[in-house]
């Protein structure tokens, strides 16, 4: 049986034309289905999936533009070619505006028909394959949100809620806490996830390049502008624009950003045309923008415009329960990346890592785990394999000083987390034997079982 190179729908009210395409295109290896009217053609589009549609402009019960519209509504990627014996520039322009990829005039040149059909089906397949490759690449580069603490669990629940809305979000957190990963999570949960996610670090852009990078520019607008270039606002069309370290943005650009957010229009550098833009803005900063406003470093009107939904990402020292899950995640990832055996941590190593404050947050932890995987010869990480500064902090074991976060705290959740951590340590030491673990903690077996069940319900214990 000959290879099926694709399925084509031909809509024409002339039997001779339908027969022409059946004979001509079947010889090329295509499977041909036909319809003789607008009604039958639209019904065929709903019933089947096609690789290409050929439709006459004038049909007995209406115009072929209805076929074009129905096909584009079902699958915008399917190429539609319009045909007519009554060629006119106006008809061709209208068809192309509505999404037709080509236009054929009767009587046909057989070779032309074959080439047009073959090229458009090949283009469709390339688009499909390119999309699959992009999705596979995105999946391979995807970084997981790894956490166990109640603080992060509640944060993720909040992200899922606000991501569904199209409102502006301001993420605040210290350097290295994972603000961009939080941003990507918002994008993935949002209705804009099928469109592009565009990220720019405002602190890394020279002030002289801010405007051209964000707004784009026209050819000849300045020295070196050899061609027209779209800016980041246009690149994020339909998707999400992430402005990291927005507190570093110059005041002049803050004014222009505020105008874009209010009017949803931009003008390229050197251009006169106003271009409508549609994107969702998420900004992030490690600064206290309210203080920056008081000091005159950040515009008050822009601050209130972007601070519609504030998201605070806690530093790692305030969610120590997340340290070991992150350690395990990064050790596994780097072991696979470098072809090393999985690295195991001893109880003493885990205690050292949890005791350290991680001033560089998740980024510092990630870099530390990469260094350990690269330098540790065996499969088990010992305390001596840790950097000296982590060992020194752990060995010093300063007296714990209580402090209450500025925004208050959930004491019950904190005590539960602390209890679960010690229960986990006890079970690790006693190889999972519960009656010995509860004795180690001075708990009754009944109480131990109760909190173990509670920890499983909250997702702490697997």
N, C-alpha and C positions, 0 to 999 in steps of 0.2 A: 504494500500500500504506500502511495506517495505521501511524503511529509506534508502535513497541513501547515502552511505558512501563516495562516491567519483567517479570521472570519470577517467577511465584508457584507454589509447590507446595501442593496441597490434599490432606490425608490424612484420609479419612473412609470408614467401612465401609458407608455408605448411598449407593447409586447416585444417589438423588434429590438428595442434598446435593452430591455431586460435580458433577452436572449443573447445579445451581443456581449454583454458583460459576463454572463454565465459561461459562454464558450471561451472568451478571451482570457478571463482571469482564472478559470479552473485549470487551464493549461499552465498557468504560472504557479499552481500549487495552492491556490486559495479556495476556501469553502465559501460559496455564494448563497445568500438568502435574498429574496426579492419581495417588494411590496409595490402595489400599483396606485396608491393614494396616500394623502396626508394621514388619514385616520388609521389605515393599515400600517403605515410606516411608524407612526408613534406607538402603536400597539406592539410592533415588532421590537422597538427599542426598549420597551419595558420588559418584554419577555426574555430577551437574550443579551449577551455581552458581545460587543463587536470590537474589532481592531481598526476598522475604518468604515465610514458611511459615505456613500455617493448618492446625491439627491438632485433631481431636476428642480429648477426654480419654479416653473409653472406646472401645477398638477391639476387634475380635474376638479378636486374639491378644495383647493386652496393653494397656498404658496409653500415651496420647499423650505423657506426660512423657518417655518414651524418645526420641520424635521430637525433643522440645525439647532434651534432653541431647545427642543426636547432632548437631543443627544448631549448637548453641553450641560444641561441641567442634571442628567444622570451621571455623566462622567466627562469632565472638562478636558481630559487627556486624549479622548478619542478624536482623531482628525476627521473633519467633515469637508468633503469636496463638493462644490455646487456645479451643476451643469445646465446649459440652456441653448436653445437654437436662436434665442433673441438677445444676443450680446449687447450690453450697453455699459458704459463706464459707471453709471449711477448704481445699477444693480450689483455690479462687482464690488464696488466700494461698500455698499450696504452689507453684503454678505461677509466681506472681510472684517468689517467693524463688529459684526455679531459673532465672529470667531471662526469663520471658515478659513481653512489653511490654503485652499487653492480654488481655481475657477477654470472649468473646461467649457469650450464652445463646440457645439455640434455643427457639422459632422466631425467625428473624432479621428485623429491620427492614432492608429493602434499602438505604435511604439511610444507615443507621448503618454497615452493612458497607462501603459505598463510601467513606464519610468516614474510617473507621478504617484501611482499607487504604491509601487515598491519603495520609493524614497520615504513617503509619509508613514508607512507601516514600520520601516526601519527606525525612523525618528521616534515614533511612539515607544518602540521597544527599548531604545536607548534611554529615553526619559524614565521609563519604568525601572530599568536596571540601575540607572544613576540614583534614583530615589532609594532603591533597596540598599545600594552601597552606602549612601549617606546615613540611612537608619542603622546599618550594621556598624559603621564607624562611630556613630553617636553612642550605640550600646557598648562598644568596646572601650570608649573613653569615659563612660559613665562612672561617677564616683558616688559611692553609697553614703547615705547619712547613717552613721553608726552611733548608737547611744543606748543607754540603759536607764539613765536618771529620769526622775519624774519631771524635772525642769525641762529637759529636752522633749519629753513626751508631750507635755502641755504645749510647748512651742510649736511642734509639728502639727498638733490639732488646730492651733490658731492659724498656721500657714494654710492648711487645707481649706479653712473657712474663707479667709480673705482672698485666697487665690482665685476663687470663683467670681469675685467681684472685680470690676475694672478700675478700681481706685488706686491712687498713688500710695506707695509704701516707702517708709524710711527705715532702713535697718541700721541699728547702732550696735557696736561691739568693738572690743579691742582688736588690734592687729593679730591675724592668725587664727581667729575663732571660727572662720569658715563662712564669712558673710556672702561670698560669691556662690558657695554651695547652697546656702539658704535661698539665694536668689534663683538659682537654677531649679530648686525644688518648687518655688512659687510658679515659675514658668511652666514646669511640667504638669502642675495641678490645674493650670488655668485653661480657659477656652482658646487662648492664643498659642497653645503648644505646637500646633501644626505649622506655624509661621516661625520666622527667625528670632533667635535670641542674640542680641548684640550687646557686647560689654566693652566699656572703656574705663580705664583708670585715670581719673582727672589729675591725680598727682604726677602721672608720668608724661602728661602732655605739656610741651612748652607753651607759654601764654600766646606766642605769635601764631601757633598752629590750631588753637582751640576752635576758632570760628570756621576755618576751612574744613577741619575734620568733622565737626558736627553738622554744618550746613551744606558742605560740598562747595563746588565752584564751577564757573563757566570757563570755557577755553579762552585764554588770553587775559584773564582777570588779574593776573600778576605774573611776574617773571617765573618761568618754570611750569606754568599752567598750560601745558601743551594740548590738553584735551579736557572735555567736560567730565566732572567726577561727582557722583552722588555722595552725600555725607551720611553720617551715622543715623540721623533722623529718618532719612529715606530708606536706609538699609534695614531699619527696624519696622518697616511698614507692615501693619497687621500683627506684629509680634511684640516683643518686650525689649526695652532699652534699659540697660543697667549702668548707672553712673556710679562707679565706685569712688570712694573718697571725695564726695561732692563738696566737702568743706574746703578742698584745695582749689575750687573753681574761682577764677578771677571775678571781681565784682562786675566788670563790664559784661562778661558772659552770663552772669547770673540774671542780669536784666533781660538779655535776649532769650534765655531759657524760660523765664517767667512768661514772656510774650508767646512763645511757642506753646506752652502748656495751656495758656488761656485761649488762644485763637486756633490752635492746631494747624498752623500754616508756617511755612518757612520760605526763605528766599536765598538761593545760592549766592556765594560771594561773586560779585560782578554780574549778577543776573537781575532782571526786572520782574520776572514772572513769579507769582506766589503759588507755592505748591502745597496742597493739602496733605497732611500726614496723620496717620492713625497708629499710635503705639501706646503701650502701657509702660509708664515710668516706674522703675524701682531704683531708689538711691541708697547709698550706704556711706557710713562715716565712722571713724574711730574718735571723732571730736565731739565735744558737747556743743551742739549747734546753738542751743539757747544762749550759752555764754558767748559764743562767737557773734551772735546778733547783738548782745549788749556791748561788745567791744568794737562793733562796727565792721567786723570782718565778713559778715554774712547778712544778706538782705532779709529783713523781717518778713516782708510779703512772700518771698520765695520759701522761707522756712515754713510758714503756715500752709503754703500751697503743697509742699512735698510731705509734710508731716501729718498726712491724713490718717494713716494707720501706722503707728510706730511699733517696730519689732526690736526687742532687746535680746541679743544673743549673749548668754552668760559665759564668762571666761571658764577655762577648764578647771581652775582651782575651786570654783563654786559648784562643780559637778564632778567630783572625783570618781563617782561611780562609773563614769564614761571612760576613764583612763584605760582600764584593762581591756574592755571590748575594742577600743581604738588600737591599743598595742597589738592585740591578736590580729586585727584586720590588716594593719600595716606590715606586720611580720610575714603574714601569709602572702600578701601582695608582692613584697620585695623578694621573698624567697622564690616565688614563681618567676618573677622578672629576671632574676640573676641565675636561675637554674640551681638554687641551693635547696637543701633539705629544710623542711619546716623547723622553725626554731621554737623550742619549748622554754617557758619561764618557770623558775622555782618560786616557792612561796615568798622567799626573802626578796627576790627581784621584784615581784609584784608589789610587795610592801614598800620598797624603795621608790618605785615608779608612782605609786599612789600618794606617797608622802611629799614628793617634789611638787612645787607650785606651778611649773610650766608657764613662765612669764611670756613665752612666745606662743602659748596655746597649742592648738592642734597642729599648726605648721611646724612648731619646734618638735613636737612629739613625732611627727611624720619623718622629719629629717634625722632625728635621733635613731629611729627604728631602721632607717635605710643604712645608716652608718654601722649599726650593730650587726645587721645581716651581712654587710660587706666585710666586717673585720672579725666576727666571731667564728673561730675554726670549727667548733663542735656543733652538735644539734641542740644542746641545752645552754641557755644563757645564764651565766652565774653573775653574782654581784660584782665581781672584778671586771666583768665585761661592760659594765655601765660606765658612762663618763664620770670623772672624779667629782664634778660639782653635784651630781645627783647622789652619789655615795656620801659625800660630805654632809649634805642637807639631811639625809636620812639618819646618819650616825649621830649627828648633833642632837636630834630629837628634842627641840626646844619645847618648853612648857606651852601647852596649847592655850592661846588667848582667845576668849570668846569675842565675837563681834556680830553685830546685827546689820544686815544689808540695809542700805538707805531706803530701798523700796519695800522693806519688810520681808517676811518669809512665811512659808507654809510649814510650820513646826511639825505637824503630824507627818507630813510627807518626808521631811528631813529625818525624823526619828525612825520612820519605816525603812528609809534607804540605809540608814546606819545599821539598823537591826539586820536587814537582809544581807548586807556586806559581811557582818561578823558571822552570820549563819553560813554564808557561802565559804568563808575561810575555815570555819570549824568542819564543814562537810568535806572540804578538800583535804584537811589534815587527817580526818578519820575515814578517808576513802568512801564517803557517801553513807556511812553507817549512822542512821539518824539517832538511835538511842545513845551512842557515844558522843555524837555532836552536841546534843542537848545538855549532856552532863558537863561537857567542856565549857558551855556558856552559862551553866547554873540555871537552866530553864527546865520546866517540866516537859515530859514528852508530849503531853496534850497541847501545851502552849506552843511548843516547837512546831507540831503538825499544823496548828491553826495558822501561824505566821508563814509557814512554808506554802500552804494553800493560798494565802493572801498574796504572797509574792508571785505565785504562778498566775493568778488572775490579773495582776498588774503587769505581767510580762517580764518581771525581773528574773524569775527562774524559768528555764525552758523544760 
